[in-house]
Amino acid sequence: MRRPTKLELMLLATIGLWSLNLTVSRYILTHGFQPLAYGSVRYALASGVFCAMTLTVERSLRIARRDVPLVLAAAGVLYVNQIGFVYALHESTASVLALLLGATPIFAAIAGVLLRTETLSGRFWSGALLSFAGVALVALGAGDQVSGSFVGVLLGLLTATSWAAYSMLITPLMRRYSASRISTVVLSATTVPLALTAWPQLSSQDWSLGWEVWALVLFATLGPLVATNVMWFRSLDRIGPARATLAANLQPFVAAAIAVVLLSESLGWLEVAGGLLIAVGIVAARRRGTATLPVE
């Protein structure tokens, strides 16, 4: 039996950390942390870590003036994404959000059409229809549960679409800067408005949450947000976006399974059927060479 290579283990570790992040974040939000307070603290910590890493290795955070509007646009979309992410987890369940995020590659492709960076075949649109039908089933199934509100579903869709838009915006930046530098600059630019928006929650937040919650906050920052960034882009560089994305498409379903096991969440047959339809649609519409980062 062939042993997995270091690269394959690194890619699997990345998918595992991303999948675990939804469960960990859901636990944190149900154990005393307010949504915006959690998001702003996590991003502030991650920005500091990325800044230290980049300055140590590259000695500079310089971004060309022509790229500043693109950086600000990416930060604005990421700001919307993080608000959607924390409130989707607050209003719904980690398993429902995980299934909805499975449609992110479809939204990324549609964003590419709107930005005129690519054209799509009839096969893609057939797959997209299947995925959207799956999203509808997940929404119907979640609506029948107390834990899965309609608002949570809408916020989950906002999270998926905004992450797809963010992935498209940073693509040209990736050709000119390292992943570490882009992460430092964009996350820092996102942290400022996020902290300002979160100020009422930050000022009223009870910080006596216990060491377990704080340990999970540290994990959610250093693992799914920082370490995976490095491993993911190394995987893209070594095996290409097509193979890496195929593995990344497993993330929503692994995340849903983890949430069901660790948080004792339940998925109805409509949600399971919807998740399968989303997966079938992604396979049918899959385009070579497209890599969309899962939500962190």
Secondary structure by P-SEA (a helix, b strand, c coil): cccccaaaaaaaaaaaaaaaaaaaaaaaaaccccaaaaaaaaaaaaaaaaaaaaaaccccccccccaaaaaaaaaaaaaaaaaaaaaaaaaccaaaaaaaacaaaaaaaaaaaaaccccccaaaaaaaaaaaaaaaaaaaaaaacccccaaaaaaaaaaaaaaaaaaaaaaaaaacccaaaaaaaaaaaaaaaaaaaaaaaaaaccccccaaaaaaaaaaacccccaaaaaaaaaaaaccaaaaaaaaaaaaaaaaaaaaacccccccaaaaaaaaaaaaaaaaaccccbbbbccc
